[in-house]
Amino acid sequence: MSSTSEWYREEVREPKEVSRIAYAKERLERLGYEVTEIRDNKSLVFFHNGHRITFYPYKGWFSGKGIKDGRGIETLIKRLNHGKRPTIPNGSGNNIKGPESV
């Protein structure tokens, strides 16, 4: 028989992790970030102002140079909105600003 911690991980935490990862990834991509999902660590990684930012959706914790560490996807998005917006090349030599908000 499996232990209580194994049961919790399989029955409670993993389904929440999957949905939280998908939600956070979608929100960050809508802001114009290219997000990489790291399955081993259950984290998302993207670059903001040239610096790597790591977000752990299950715990809600994020960290990276240029933003103050904190918790929660909404807090992360607010902090990202105070910094430089990502730019998307449009092929004409000009850059288009990324979406302003979600």
C-alpha positions in Angstrom: 0.0 0.0 0.0 1.3 3.5 -0.8 2.1 6.0 1.8 -0.1 9.1 2.5 2.4 11.4 0.8 2.4 9.2 -2.4 -1.4 9.2 -2.4 -1.5 13.0 -2.0 1.0 13.5 -4.8 -0.9 11.2 -7.2 -4.5 12.1 -6.3 -4.3 15.8 -5.3 -1.1 17.6 -6.3 -0.5 16.2 -9.8 -3.9 17.2 -11.2 -3.5 20.7 -9.8 0.0 21.0 -11.1 -1.1 20.1 -14.7 -3.9 22.7 -14.7 -1.9 25.4 -13.0 1.0 24.9 -15.4 -1.3 25.1 -18.4 -3.1 28.3 -17.0 0.2 30.1 -16.2 1.8 29.2 -19.5 -1.3 30.5 -21.4 -1.3 33.7 -19.5 2.4 34.4 -20.0 2.2 33.5 -23.7 -0.7 36.0 -24.2 1.7 38.6 -22.9 4.1 37.8 -25.6 6.6 35.6 -23.7 8.1 32.4 -25.1 7.6 30.0 -22.3 9.5 26.8 -21.8 8.0 24.1 -19.6 10.5 22.2 -17.5 8.7 18.9 -16.6 11.3 17.6 -14.1 11.0 20.6 -11.8 7.4 21.4 -12.6 8.4 24.9 -13.6 8.1 27.4 -16.4 11.0 29.5 -17.7 10.9 32.6 -19.8 13.0 35.7 -20.4 12.1 39.2 -19.4 14.4 42.1 -20.2 17.1 39.6 -21.2 16.9 37.8 -17.8 15.7 34.3 -17.0 12.5 34.2 -14.9 11.4 30.9 -13.3 7.8 30.3 -12.2 6.7 27.3 -10.1 2.9 27.1 -10.8 2.0 24.7 -8.0 3.5 26.8 -5.2 3.0 30.0 -7.1 6.6 31.1 -6.5 8.6 33.0 -9.0 12.1 34.4 -9.1 14.5 36.0 -11.5 16.8 39.0 -12.0 14.9 42.2 -12.6 11.8 41.3 -10.7 11.3 40.9 -7.0 10.6 37.3 -5.9 7.0 36.6 -5.0 4.0 34.3 -5.2 1.1 34.1 -7.5 0.6 34.4 -11.2 -1.3 37.6 -10.9 1.5 39.2 -8.8 4.0 38.0 -11.4 2.0 39.5 -14.3 1.7 42.9 -12.4 5.5 42.9 -11.9 6.1 42.1 -15.6 3.8 44.9 -16.7 5.9 47.4 -14.8 9.0 46.4 -16.9 9.8 46.6 -20.5 7.3 44.9 -22.8 8.5 42.1 -25.1 8.8 43.1 -28.7 7.7 41.0 -31.6 9.6 41.5 -34.9 7.1 42.2 -37.8 9.6 41.5 -40.6 9.8 45.1 -41.8 12.6 46.2 -39.5 10.2 47.8 -37.1 9.1 46.1 -33.9 5.5 45.8 -32.7 5.0 46.1 -29.0 3.5 43.0 -27.3 0.0 43.0 -26.0 -0.5 45.4 -23.2 -2.6 43.3 -20.8 -4.6 40.2 -20.5 
